[in-house]
């Protein structure tokens, strides 16, 4: 049975905030992949990118994500680029109910405009960079079980929608056990 609830989507869509609140409401544990990596490495994701590079980070991200997916009954917030990794995506799809938190690039940019700790955003043309990243990742995010269009929804509405879909998906999968 698919037990974990996994949130994917672009940086800044609210995976960590929504995940934390969702876990509380569903009485599940919350696992934030980026936070686990930062704790293990004793530095920020940006520092990992700056000092050791994206390839090193992606290896860590894969290892930590696959370890977390071995556990049951978690709400997991993936890093923005994790679902692009074929191994992670396959494992997530086989073990979890996945939600793509989809938000327009314009909305993401307004949330991130003052944030300096995002490693892939240290570029001159932020909007162009975000549009490119979104275009590259969209086809992978689209493989999620559900897509939640978050543009005009409050955090509470997003949480309620996910809860409803998650609980009905779990109920359906129990019937076929």
N, C-alpha and C positions, 0 to 999 in steps of 0.2 A: 504494500500500500504506500502511496505517496504521502509522506508525513510532514516534511518541511515546507514552509512557506518561504519562497525566495523572491526578493525584490531586486529588479534590475532596471537600468535606465541611465541616462546621462548624469554626469556630475551636477550637483545642484538641484536635482529634481525633488529631493527630500526623502531619499531612501532611509537614511539613518533616523531622521525625526519620525517618519511614519512607522518605520520598523519597530522602534522603541515603544511607541504608543500602542501599536498593534499587538505586540508581544504581551504587553501588560493586559490588554483587554481579552486576549485569547488565553491568558494564563500559560504562556509558553516562554521559553528563554529566548533572549535576543542575542544575535551574533552579528557584529559589524566587522566585516573582513578587514577594512582599512584600519580600524582601531586595533584589531588583534595584531596586525603587521606592525603598526607603530609601537605597540607595547613590547612586542618581541624584539624589535630592532632598536628600541629606545631612542627613536627619532621620528620626525614627521615623514609622510609620504614624499613631500617636496624635497626634503633632505636626502632621502633614498635616491630619488631621481637625479638630483644634483650631484651626489657623491658616488653613486654606484651604477646609475643608468637605468633606463627603462627595462632592458632585458633582465637585469638582476631582479627588479621589482616584479616583473611579470612571473618569473619563476617562483618567487616568494608567494605571490598572490595565488598562483595555481596550487602550490603545496598547502597553504592555509585553507583555501576554499575546499579542496578535496577532503581535507581532514574534518572540517566542519560538516560537510555533507554526509559523513559517516555517522553522525549523531542523529537522533530522532527528535521530533517535536520542537523544532527551532523556527524562529523567524530570522532569516538571514538577509542582511543587506550586502549585496555584492559591490565591489568597486565598479566604477563606470565602464571600464574596459574589460572586465572579467568574462562577460558573456560572449565576447568575441573569440575567446579561446575554445577550440573545438572540444577538448577533453572536459573542460569545466561545463560547457553547454550540454554535452551528452550526459554527464553525471547528474546535472541539475534536472534535466528533462526526465531522467529515469527515476529520480528519487524525490522529486518535489513538485509542488504546484507553484508555477512561476507567474509573477506579475511584472509587466513592463510599465513603469511609471513614465508616461510620455508627457512631455511638456514642450511647448514651443521654444525654439532657440532664443527668441526675443525675451521670453519670460525667464529663461535660464540666465541669460546675460544680465538682466536687471537684478537677479539674485546674487550673481557672482562678481558684479563690477568692482566691488571694494575688497574682494578676497585675493590675498597674495599667496595663499598656501596651496594653490592648485597647480601641479607641475606642468600639465599640458597647456596651461593658459599663459605662459610667459612669452607671449608672442605679441608682435605689434598690432596685427589686425585681428582682434579678438572675435569679432562677428564672423569673419571669413573662416577662421580656425574652427569655431564652434559649428558652423554650417557644414564644414568638411567632415569633422568628427561625427556629427549627427548622421550625415549621409552614409558614411562608412559603416556605422554601427547599426543603423536602422534595420537592415535585413536580418541581423542576428537577434536583436531585441524582439523582432516580429515572430520569432520562434517560441516566445513565451506562451504559457497556457492562456493568459489573459492580458489584454492591453487596457490600461486605465488612462484615459485622456484627462489629465489633471489641470488643464488650463484655467477653467472657471470653477474649480472645486476647492472648497476649504479642506484643510487637513482632516477634519472630522468626517466630511463626506467621503473623502478618499478611503479613510480607514473603514467606514461603514460598508462601502461598496466592496472592498477587498474581503472583509469579514464574511459578508453574505456569500460571495463567490467561493471563497475558501471552504466555508462550512458546507455548502451544497456540493462541492467537488469531493470533499471527504466523505460525505454521506453516500454519494453515488459509488465511490470506490469501495466502501464497506459492503454494499449490496452484492458486489461481484467477487467477494473473497471466497 
